[in-house]
Amino acid sequence: MTQTITSQTVEFKHPFKLPGMDELHAPGSFELVVEQEQLDVMWDARRITMTLLLTSRGRVESWPLTETELQDLLAKDAALASAADPA
């Protein structure tokens, strides 16, 4: 099985809360680590895990999340940005 690890930067312009968090996290730019593992089946299938690395007060915490959770958070952040800046 082959494993691929990539990272990218995601930005939140507004405070946000990941599943499992007790309170809001400050906005900013954060590293998203995506691991894809090839599954041992007859067709092309992969298991994808995502981890968001959050920095706060000199600490780095890793928070697992799904692609759907990430897309929902980014959409909510974009909606807040649109509401704050009506064109």
N, C-alpha and C positions, 0 to 999 in steps of 0.2 A: 504494500500500500504506500502511495506517495502522499506526502503532506506538503502543503504550500502555505507559507505565512506571509501575509502582506500587511502593511499599515498605511493609514491615511489620516489626515487631520480633519476633524469635524468641528464646526464652530456653532456655538449657541450664543445668541445675542441677548437672551433673557434667562433668568433663573429657571432651572428645570429640576425635575425629580424623576429618578429612575425607579423601577419597581424594586421594593425592598428598602428604599431610603426613608429615613424618618423625617427629613426636612429638605427644603430646596437647596440645590447646589448653585454656586455663583456661575454666571456665564463666562465664556472664554473659549479658547481653542484647545482641543483635547485629541490625544492619539487614539485611534481605533485600530485594534489588532484583529485581523480576520484570519482564521485558520481553516483551511480546506483539506479534508482528508479523503483520498480516493477510497471508495468502498470496494470490497472484494466481491463483485457481482459481475454478471455477464454484460451489463450495459453500463454506460457512463453515469455513475452516481457518486455524489460527494456529501460528506457531512460537513456542515459549516458551523463554526462557533465564532462568536464575536465578543470582544472584551473592550470596554471603554476604560482608558486609563485616566483617572481624575487626579489632578494635583490640587492640593489645598493645605495651607499652613505648613509648607515644607514636606508634606507627605504625598506619596503616590498610592492611590488605591485602584484596584482593578474591579470592575463591575461587569459581570456577564449580562448580555442582553441578546435578544433575537433581532433579526433583520426587520421584522414587523415593528417591534418596539422602537428601534432606532428611527425608522421612517416616520412613525407616529410622532415621536419627539421633535424631529426636524420639521415636520409639517406644522406642528403646534407652534414652534418657534417662528417659522415663516409667517404664520397667520398673525401672531402677535406683532411682528415687524410691520406687516401690511396695515394692521389696524392703527398702529402708532403713526404711520406715515401715509395718510390718505392722499392719493394722487389726483 
